[in-house]
Amino acid sequence: MFERGSSPAEVARVLGVSRQSTSRWHRAWAEGGSAALASSGKRGRSARLSSSELKAVEQALRKGARSQGFATDLWTLDRVGGVIESVTGVSYHRGHVWKVLRCLGWSRQRPARQATERDDEAIAAWVKTTWPRVKKSQKTGRLHSLPGPMPSPRLCRQPPAMIVGSLGVAGFWQQQDSGWSA
């Protein structure tokens, strides 16, 4: 653009960079020509793993943690670091293992935790039969199963008690002489 007579300000506007940068570029171009504007190459330390090593690590990770000898199928940074070291011989700190995973396009995932005693059929039955009976009415804004307005949470001494039984899980309140309690 400088060869066509563009000013540094015009180049800055077109490229969306600062005028200071384009002034520095213009000065380098004026002194050394187009060769002075050539990239000096990638800065920083070179990668410790080659692209073929990264592919080998990703293949090992895709097989799953159990195939690598772990008891569960969850990957942790320490486990991934061990796999990287066993596949490539290169040892990484766990903080840098995360950078390798991001380079591979992997993201952090959290497993959905569910109780082993969970009974999906009982939950579905509770939601279908009991929940409509205890949820707030759209007309009154009150719970159907409670006689009167719900007390303000600031006035309550304790949070609602959770009753677990054949009906499922629901909070129930009762009024006592000492005030609202669970």
N, C-alpha and C positions, 0 to 999 in steps of 0.2 A: 504494500500500500504506500510505503514511503517512496518507492521508485516511481509511482504514478503521481507524486506530488501532494499526497495527503498530509495534513498537519498532525502532530501528535494528539491534539485535542479531538480531531475528527476520528482518528484511529481509536482513541479511547471510547468515544461514543459508539462507534460501530461494534467494537469488540466487547463493550461493557466492562472495561477495566479502568483503573485509575489513570489520571493524566500523568502522575509521577512515573508510573511504569512505562507508559508509552514514550515519555521524554527520555527515560534511560535507554529504551530500545532504540529510539531515533539517534541518540548520541553514539551507541554501539554500532548502528548501521552506517552512520556517517564516517566513523573511523575505520571500520573493517568490512563494510559491505554486508551482503546477505550471509556470508559465512560466519560473521560475528553474532548473528541471531540464531544460529543453529543450536539445538539442545545440547547441553553438556552431558546428557545421559541421566540415567536413573540415579538418584542420590540415596545415600544410606547403605546399610549393610545388605549384602545379597542374601537371598533366601537360603535357609539351611536344608530345605527339602525341594527336590526337583519336581516337576509336574508328574513324572512317572511314579515317583515315591508317593506323592499326594493321592494319585489314583489308587495305588496299592493300599494306602491307609483307608481310603473311603470304601473300597471293596471289603476290607476286613471289618469295618464298622457296620456296613450294610448287612453282613451276615448275622449280626446281633451279638449282644453281650454274652449270652449263654454259649454260643459257639466259641467264644474266646476263653471259656472256663469259669465265668462268673455265675453266681447262684441265681441272680435275677436278670431280667432283660433290660435293666435301666443303665444308661450310660452316665457316668460321672466324669468330671474332669480328670480325676486321678486314674480312672480306668482307661479313658481315651489316651492319656499320656503313656500308660503302660503299653497299649496297643501300638502307638506310634513308635515307641522305643523297640518293641519286639519286631515290628515289620521293617523299620528303617535303620535301627541302631542309633537314632538321634534322640537325645533326652531333652524334654521341654519342661519348664516350670509350669504348674497348672494354670497360672495366669496367661501364659502364652499358648497353652493348648486351646483356650477359647478362641484365640486369633486364628489358629489353624482351622478350627471348626467353622468359623465365619467365612474363611477363605473357601472352604468346601461348599458353602451355601447352607450350612446347618444352622438351626436356631434353637434357642433354649425352649424346652418343653417341660411342663410339669404334669406328672401323671395324675389322673383323676383318682382321688382317694375315695373308696367306698368300703363300708363295713363288710366283712365277710359274712355276717349274719343277715345282710340286707335281703329283704323279700319283696321283689318288685310287684308281685301280684297283690300282696297285702297293701302296699302303698297305693297302687292303682285303685283298689277297692275303697280305701279310706278317702282318697281324693274324690271318688265318685259319689260316695254315700254320706260321709260325715262332714267333709269340708263345706259343701253347700249349706249345711245346717248351721255351721259356726262362723262362716265368713260374714263380713260386714254387709248389711243391707244397703243397696244403692239409695233407697228413699230416706232412711233415717240416719245412715252412717254409723249405726251401732251394731255390735255383735248380736246375733239372734239369740244366743244362749244366755246372755247376761241381762239381768233385770235393772235397767237404768243406764245412765251414762258411764262411760269408762273414766276412771279417775285420771287426773293428770299425772304423768310419770314423775314430776317433781314432788308430788304429794305422797308417792308410794315409798315405803321404807325398804321394800325388797323388790327385785324383779319378779315377773310372773313365774310361778312354778311350772315346770314342764312335766306333764303327766304322760307317762308312756304306758300303754296298756293295750287292750284289745281294740280300743278306738283309734289308736295311733298317738301322735304327738300333738298336744294342744295346750295353750296356756289358759288357766282358769283362775278366777279371782273370787274371793268371798269377803264380805264385810264383817269385821269383828269389832268388839268394843274399843280396842286400841287403835283402830283405823284400818286401812286397807292392807291386806297381807296376802301372801300366796297360800 
